[in-house]
Every structure is written in structure tokens, then in C-alpha cells.
Amino acid sequence: MKRRMHRISLATLVLLAFGAAPAWSAGSIVLPRAGQVGIGIQAQGGTLLSAGGLGEEFGTGSGMAVRLRYRMRFERAIGLSFDVQRLKSRDPSGREGAFDSLTDAPAVLRDRLKMVTAGIEFYQLFDTRARTVKMLSAGAGLAQISAHLNNGETQFPLAGDGLYLSLGAGLERFVYRSLAWDLSTRYMSVFHDGQVNHDLQVQAGFIFYAAY
């Protein structure tokens, strides 16, 4: 009988603990205010569609992104974005495309594209007083492009660097105080050598809003 009562008491305590967890978690959230800056980092996966000079040569890959996001009034924000993508070659045979042809191909192959972007983004936020904040974004910036060769060398395109425009959607899900999951998807039009390249990205990471 005592053992049974002990088990019932233990089960009751566990249920109470789980029941209290959401309230404790919600009470620990400190939502950011206008004037606060968020610093975030994300891992990403992306692909170039097979159109445009770059998209014909390179396809899918991974990367990382760093975000600085400044909260403004009226559910808006502005930020800086820095991304690095490494996209695998569709055909490493060394044909010219956006780059010089490789004179000693096929011994030397172009195995991946590195694209580094830096730009400014504008955000329209929704439900900023809730734990999950939704957002739409638009941005513009510079794209530095290079190819990695299988002999360890770096090759730069004939036309130099490019420009990009982006549209995106995402959310911040706050998990503790001012720390949130930062999940987003983004489309980038990369303008390079008179052609438009289409880059699709999915990103996931964290963002922390510094309090002061």
C-alpha cells in the first residue's frame, strides 16, 4: 500500500512539474524592444537554379550566415547580413562559362563555387509581443564570387563581382530570455556578367538580443 501511494505521489509530482514547465518557460522570455540589436548566426543549405552563367555550372551546397538586426518602431527592423555559400560543381570539366577555361583540363577541375555576400536588409515584423515573431524581408548587396580548383588554387570570374537582390520570410521563436531560434527561407537574384542567377536558401540558427 505504501509503495502504491509512493508511486502515485511520484507520478503526481512529475505531472505537476510538466504542467508548470510551460509557465516557467513563458515567464523566462524577455522580448526585445525597439532600439535593441540582435546578433545571430545560421547554418544554411542552398541551390542555384540551372539558369544564368553561374547556375549552369554550379548547383547545391551549404554555408553560414551572420545577421545583425536592429529593432525599430512600428514592427519594423533593419539589419546587415553576411553570407558564405559553397556550391558544388554540376560539371567540373573546366569549360569556360563564367570563368576562364582551364588550359590543363581535365587534370585540373573546378569543383565548387564560393559566393560571399554582404548587404542590408529591411524587415516587416508581425506579432512582436508574442513568443513567435514572423517577418518578411527584402535586401540588396554585393556578391563576391570565386571558384575552387581541385589543385587548391582559386579562380575568379571574368566579369568580377556581382550584385544581388533578395526576398525572404522567417520567424524568431524565443526559447529563453532574449535568445530565439532564427528560421528563414530566402530567394536571391544574383546579377553577374549581364545575367540573372537564381539562388534559393533555407537557414536555421539562433539570434540573441543584447539588453542595455
C-alpha positions in Angstrom: 0.0 0.0 0.0 2.8 2.4 0.9 4.6 1.6 -2.3 1.5 2.3 -4.3 1.0 5.6 -2.6 4.6 6.4 -3.2 4.2 5.7 -6.9 1.0 7.8 -7.1 2.8 10.7 -5.3 5.8 10.5 -7.7 3.5 10.4 -10.7 1.6 13.5 -9.4 4.9 15.4 -8.9 6.0 14.6 -12.4 2.7 15.8 -13.9 2.9 18.9 -11.8 6.4 19.6 -13.0 5.5 19.2 -16.6 2.4 21.3 -16.1 4.5 24.0 -14.5 7.2 23.9 -17.2 5.3 25.9 -19.9 4.5 28.7 -17.4 8.1 28.8 -16.2 9.3 28.9 -19.8 6.9 31.6 -20.8 7.9 33.7 -17.8 11.5 33.5 -18.6 11.1 35.1 -22.0 12.2 38.8 -22.4 11.0 40.1 -25.7 13.2 42.7 -27.4 12.2 46.3 -27.6 12.6 49.0 -30.2 16.3 50.1 -30.1 17.7 46.7 -29.3 20.2 44.9 -31.6 20.1 41.2 -32.3 23.2 39.2 -33.2 22.6 35.9 -34.9 24.3 33.0 -36.7 22.7 30.5 -39.0 23.6 27.4 -40.9 22.2 27.2 -44.4 21.6 25.0 -47.4 21.0 26.4 -50.8 20.9 25.8 -54.5 21.4 27.7 -57.7 18.7 27.0 -60.3 20.2 25.9 -63.6 19.8 29.3 -65.3 22.3 32.1 -65.7 26.1 31.7 -66.1 26.7 30.6 -62.5 23.6 28.3 -62.2 24.6 26.4 -65.4 28.0 25.4 -63.7 27.1 25.1 -60.0 24.3 23.6 -58.0 23.7 22.8 -54.4 25.7 23.3 -51.2 25.9 24.6 -47.7 27.1 27.7 -45.9 26.8 30.0 -42.9 25.3 33.4 -42.3 25.7 36.2 -39.7 22.9 38.6 -39.0 22.8 41.9 -37.2 19.2 43.0 -36.7 18.1 46.4 -35.2 14.6 46.5 -33.9 12.7 49.7 -34.9 9.3 51.1 -34.0 6.1 50.2 -35.8 7.1 46.5 -36.1 10.0 47.1 -38.4 13.7 46.3 -38.3 16.8 46.9 -40.4 19.9 44.8 -40.5 23.2 43.7 -42.0 23.7 40.2 -43.5 26.9 38.4 -44.2 26.7 35.0 -46.0 29.2 32.4 -47.3 28.0 29.7 -49.6 29.9 26.8 -51.1 28.1 25.2 -54.1 29.2 22.0 -55.8 30.0 22.0 -59.5 27.4 20.4 -61.9 30.2 19.8 -64.4 33.8 20.2 -63.3 35.2 19.6 -66.8 36.6 23.1 -67.0 34.5 24.6 -69.8 34.7 28.4 -69.9 31.2 29.6 -68.7 31.6 32.4 -66.2 35.3 31.7 -65.8 38.4 31.3 -68.0 38.7 27.8 -69.5 41.2 25.6 -67.8 44.1 25.1 -70.2 45.3 21.9 -68.5 41.9 20.3 -68.1 40.9 17.5 -67.3 43.9 17.3 -64.9 42.6 20.4 -63.1 38.9 20.7 -62.3 36.6 23.4 -61.0 35.0 21.6 -58.0 32.9 24.2 -56.2 31.8 27.9 -56.2 32.3 30.2 -53.2 29.9 33.1 -53.0 30.3 35.7 -50.2 27.5 38.2 -49.9 27.2 41.3 -47.8 24.2 43.6 -47.7 21.5 45.4 -46.0 18.0 44.0 -45.2 14.7 45.5 -44.3 12.1 43.6 -42.2 8.4 43.9 -41.6 7.6 42.1 -38.4 4.4 40.6 -37.2 3.3 39.6 -33.6 6.2 41.3 -31.9 4.7 40.9 -28.5 4.3 37.2 -28.9 6.8 34.5 -28.3 6.9 33.7 -32.1 7.6 36.7 -34.3 7.0 36.3 -38.0 8.8 38.5 -40.6 9.1 39.3 -44.3 12.4 40.7 -45.6 13.9 42.4 -48.6 17.6 43.1 -49.2 20.3 44.2 -51.5 24.1 44.0 -51.5 27.3 42.8 -53.1 28.3 39.2 -54.1 32.0 38.2 -54.3 32.4 35.1 -56.5 35.3 32.7 -56.9 35.8 29.1 -57.9 37.9 26.5 -56.0 40.0 24.2 -58.2 40.9 20.7 -57.2 44.6 21.6 -57.1 43.9 24.0 -54.3 44.0 27.2 -56.3 41.3 29.9 -56.6 39.9 31.2 -59.8 38.0 34.5 -60.2 35.3 35.1 -62.9 35.9 37.1 -66.0 33.3 39.7 -65.0 34.4 40.3 -61.4 31.9 40.6 -58.6 28.1 40.9 -58.8 25.1 42.4 -57.1 22.1 40.8 -55.5 18.5 41.5 -54.5 16.7 39.2 -52.0 13.2 38.5 -50.7 12.6 36.3 -47.7 10.3 35.1 -44.9 11.1 33.7 -41.5 10.4 33.7 -37.8 12.0 34.1 -34.4 10.9 31.7 -31.7 12.1 32.8 -28.3 13.3 30.0 -26.1 14.9 31.7 -23.1 15.1 35.4 -22.2 16.1 37.2 -25.4 17.5 34.1 -27.2 15.5 32.8 -30.1 15.5 30.3 -32.9 16.0 32.2 -36.2 14.5 30.2 -39.1 14.1 31.6 -42.6 14.0 31.0 -46.3 15.3 33.4 -48.9 15.4 33.9 -52.6 18.3 35.9 -54.1 18.6 37.2 -57.6 22.4 37.4 -58.3 23.3 39.8 -61.2 26.6 38.8 -62.7 28.1 39.3 -66.2 24.7 40.6 -67.6 22.8 37.5 -66.4 20.5 36.7 -63.6 21.2 33.8 -61.3 18.5 32.4 -59.0 19.6 31.3 -55.5 17.3 29.6 -53.1 18.3 29.2 -49.4 16.9 27.6 -46.2 18.6 28.8 -42.9 18.3 27.8 -39.3 20.2 29.1 -36.2 20.0 31.4 -33.2 19.7 35.1 -32.6 20.3 36.9 -29.3 19.1 40.4 -28.5 21.5 42.3 -26.2 19.9 44.2 -23.3 21.0 47.6 -22.1 
